[in-house]
Structure formats: structure tokens, C-alpha cells
Amino acid sequence: MAESERNALDTPVAAGRRRLFNITDDSVGAVAEKVARFFGTGRYLMWQTVVVVVWIALNIGGFAWNWDPYPFILLNLAFSTQAAYAAPLILLAQNRQEDRDKVTLQNDRRRAEQTKADTEFLARELAGVRLAVGDMVSRDYLRGELEELHDVLGRIEAKIDDAAADDQEHPSELSEPTKG
């Protein structure tokens, strides 16, 4: 209810205090997904390899600014820090994807149930139509019945003509039976 009151069109929007950074769960999650996508690319692996090779070359090469000697403790510390941030970001991105997958799965299940219900309804309707069509007269059946009726009418007409001929006194008054 409070959500609908807050978004009512007749209520002016109060200007909130502007923040330099808008940190919400969704914004952090979106950044985590972008970082996780970047960590999973060949471009990231290429740049990481370039940085490591340059780091080692500069520290082994004997230059004056040899800041990280051979066991490369500072490089290991950098990788540890990166891993400490990368793992939770990747997990956060996976959790968000899992939530989206759950919503998609629920929608798919709902759609499948609706499709099943619609299919069952259509199957019942089709069965009802088949039963109704089964009770209807087919064209061939009707044609056969009409031909039979035509034959019966022809026989009745012939009998009527025979009876009329028997009633006539003069055979010259008889006419040919009419067909049709």
C-alpha cells in the first residue's frame, strides 16, 4: 500500500538528498556481475599475464627500482587481495543469476501448467465436436437415403399408374407414365 501511495501520480515527488554514490544491493550486484563477466574473459587473462610478465621482468632485470625481489611477495599479496575480492563478487553474481533462474523456472512452470490446462480443455472440446459430428448425417449417407426415397416414390407412382389404368374403361385413354 505504501508503495502505491509513494508512486501516486497526483503526489509530488519530494527531492531527496543527492548522494555521490548510490549504493544499493542491486547496484552492487550489477557491478559484481560486470566484474565476474570480465574475470571470465580471455582479455582479462591476457592483461593479467602481461602485468605479471612485466612485473617479473622489471624486478629480475636488475633495474634501479627493484621494488619486489625474487620471491615476489608484493605480487603474491596483490594476487591474494584480488582473489579476496574476486571470489565474493563472483559468488554474488552467481547468487543473482540463481535468483533470476528461479524466477524464470517459476514462470516456465506456470506457463507449462497453463499450456497443459489449455491443451486438456481443447482435447475435451475436440472430443465433444467429434461426438457431435459423429451424430451428424454424412453426405454419402444422405445421398443414399435420397436415392432410396426416389426409388420408392417411383414404385409408388408406377402402382398409382397401374391402378389408374385398371380403373379406365378404354385403353386408348391411357397415357404414358410421367417420370420425375
C-alpha positions as semicolon CSV with decimal commas, in nm:
position;residue;x (nm);y (nm);z (nm)
1;M;0,000;0,000;0,000
2;A;0,282;0,238;0,088
3;E;0,446;0,162;-0,247
4;S;0,135;0,267;-0,439
5;E;0,098;0,582;-0,230
6;R;0,461;0,673;-0,292
7;N;0,424;0,632;-0,669
8;A;0,086;0,802;-0,700
9;L;0,078;1,040;-0,993
10;D;-0,104;1,313;-0,803
11;T;0,163;1,322;-0,529
12;P;0,464;1,541;-0,598
13;V;0,798;1,373;-0,570
14;A;0,997;1,506;-0,279
15;A;1,351;1,589;-0,376
16;G;1,569;1,360;-0,176
17;R;1,922;1,430;-0,076
18;R;2,152;1,352;-0,365
19;R;2,432;1,115;-0,290
20;L;2,762;1,094;-0,465
21;F;2,733;0,714;-0,476
22;N;2,407;0,526;-0,495
23;I;2,492;0,206;-0,310
24;T;2,208;-0,044;-0,309
25;D;2,201;-0,422;-0,327
26;D;2,109;-0,405;-0,694
27;S;2,383;-0,160;-0,787
28;V;2,648;-0,362;-0,601
29;G;2,513;-0,680;-0,762
30;A;2,524;-0,524;-1,109
31;V;2,887;-0,419;-1,056
32;A;2,967;-0,769;-0,923
33;E;2,819;-0,924;-1,238
34;K;3,024;-0,693;-1,461
35;V;3,342;-0,779;-1,270
36;A;3,263;-1,152;-1,279
37;R;3,197;-1,133;-1,653
38;F;3,527;-0,952;-1,705
39;F;3,720;-1,206;-1,494
40;G;3,585;-1,482;-1,714
41;T;3,719;-1,338;-2,041
42;G;4,033;-1,402;-2,238
43;R;4,102;-1,029;-2,238
44;Y;4,140;-1,031;-1,857
45;L;4,372;-1,332;-1,868
46;M;4,582;-1,166;-2,137
47;W;4,618;-0,841;-1,941
48;Q;4,693;-1,025;-1,618
49;T;4,964;-1,224;-1,794
50;V;5,113;-0,907;-1,941
51;V;5,120;-0,738;-1,597
52;V;5,284;-1,043;-1,433
53;V;5,547;-1,075;-1,707
54;V;5,628;-0,702;-1,694
55;W;5,637;-0,712;-1,310
56;I;5,879;-1,006;-1,306
57;A;6,093;-0,861;-1,587
58;L;6,129;-0,527;-1,411
59;N;6,218;-0,690;-1,079
60;I;6,461;-0,950;-1,213
61;G;6,618;-0,726;-1,475
62;G;6,840;-0,553;-1,222
63;F;6,694;-0,205;-1,270
64;A;6,749;0,057;-1,004
65;W;6,388;0,044;-0,887
66;N;6,388;-0,323;-0,794
67;W;6,088;-0,294;-0,557
68;D;5,987;-0,665;-0,530
69;P;6,284;-0,907;-0,521
70;Y;6,270;-1,271;-0,623
71;P;6,007;-1,440;-0,409
72;F;5,778;-1,161;-0,538
73;I;5,598;-1,116;-0,208
74;L;5,427;-0,795;-0,321
75;L;5,298;-0,968;-0,637
76;N;5,164;-1,255;-0,423
77;L;4,999;-1,001;-0,194
78;A;4,835;-0,834;-0,495
79;F;4,704;-1,169;-0,620
80;S;4,576;-1,257;-0,272
81;T;4,395;-0,924;-0,247
82;Q;4,248;-0,969;-0,594
83;A;4,130;-1,322;-0,504
84;A;3,985;-1,198;-0,174
85;Y;3,764;-0,954;-0,366
86;A;3,703;-1,163;-0,678
87;A;3,563;-1,469;-0,501
88;P;3,281;-1,287;-0,316
89;L;3,199;-1,081;-0,625
90;I;3,174;-1,396;-0,835
91;L;2,959;-1,564;-0,568
92;L;2,733;-1,258;-0,553
93;A;2,696;-1,265;-0,931
94;Q;2,617;-1,638;-0,918
95;N;2,355;-1,581;-0,647
96;R;2,188;-1,310;-0,854
97;Q;2,189;-1,541;-1,157
98;E;2,043;-1,820;-0,943
99;D;1,763;-1,586;-0,830
100;R;1,689;-1,495;-1,193
101;D;1,693;-1,863;-1,284
102;K;1,442;-1,938;-1,006
103;V;1,207;-1,668;-1,133
104;T;1,246;-1,797;-1,488
105;L;1,181;-2,153;-1,373
106;Q;0,868;-2,045;-1,183
107;N;0,743;-1,861;-1,491
108;D;0,817;-2,165;-1,708
109;R;0,630;-2,393;-1,468
110;R;0,333;-2,157;-1,456
111;R;0,333;-2,132;-1,836
112;A;0,360;-2,513;-1,867
113;E;0,066;-2,562;-1,628
114;Q;-0,141;-2,311;-1,826
115;T;-0,045;-2,479;-2,153
116;K;-0,138;-2,820;-2,010
117;A;-0,474;-2,688;-1,890
118;D;-0,539;-2,527;-2,229
119;T;-0,442;-2,848;-2,408
120;E;-0,671;-3,057;-2,189
121;F;-0,956;-2,811;-2,245
122;L;-0,901;-2,822;-2,622
123;A;-0,887;-3,204;-2,614
124;R;-1,222;-3,215;-2,432
125;E;-1,371;-2,966;-2,678
126;L;-1,237;-3,166;-2,973
127;A;-1,383;-3,486;-2,830
128;G;-1,719;-3,309;-2,793
129;V;-1,701;-3,188;-3,153
130;R;-1,614;-3,539;-3,272
131;L;-1,914;-3,680;-3,086
132;A;-2,138;-3,412;-3,232
133;V;-2,002;-3,471;-3,582
134;G;-2,044;-3,847;-3,535
135;D;-2,417;-3,792;-3,478
136;M;-2,448;-3,580;-3,793
137;V;-2,555;-3,720;-4,128
138;S;-2,279;-3,756;-4,384
139;R;-2,323;-3,651;-4,746
140;D;-2,293;-4,009;-4,877
141;Y;-2,547;-4,139;-4,630
142;L;-2,793;-3,861;-4,722
143;R;-2,738;-3,924;-5,094
144;G;-2,811;-4,297;-5,047
145;E;-3,126;-4,222;-4,848
146;L;-3,249;-3,978;-5,115
147;E;-3,188;-4,234;-5,392
148;E;-3,383;-4,492;-5,192
149;L;-3,664;-4,243;-5,142
150;H;-3,661;-4,165;-5,515
151;D;-3,689;-4,536;-5,597
152;V;-3,977;-4,579;-5,351
153;L;-4,156;-4,278;-5,500
154;G;-4,105;-4,425;-5,849
155;R;-4,258;-4,755;-5,743
156;I;-4,550;-4,577;-5,576
157;E;-4,605;-4,372;-5,891
158;A;-4,597;-4,687;-6,105
159;K;-4,854;-4,855;-5,878
160;I;-5,074;-4,548;-5,896
161;D;-5,048;-4,552;-6,274
162;D;-5,131;-4,926;-6,278
163;A;-5,431;-4,869;-6,054
164;A;-5,546;-4,581;-6,274
165;A;-5,510;-4,800;-6,582
166;D;-5,724;-5,070;-6,424
167;D;-5,992;-4,812;-6,349
168;Q;-6,003;-4,683;-6,706
169;E;-6,261;-4,839;-6,934
170;H;-6,088;-4,760;-7,258
171;P;-5,723;-4,844;-7,301
172;S;-5,688;-4,563;-7,554
173;E;-5,737;-4,306;-7,282
174;L;-5,424;-4,429;-7,105
175;S;-5,117;-4,213;-7,125
176;E;-4,755;-4,290;-7,069
177;P;-4,647;-4,261;-6,705
178;T;-4,453;-3,943;-6,629
179;K;-4,116;-3,964;-6,473
180;G;-3,968;-3,731;-6,234
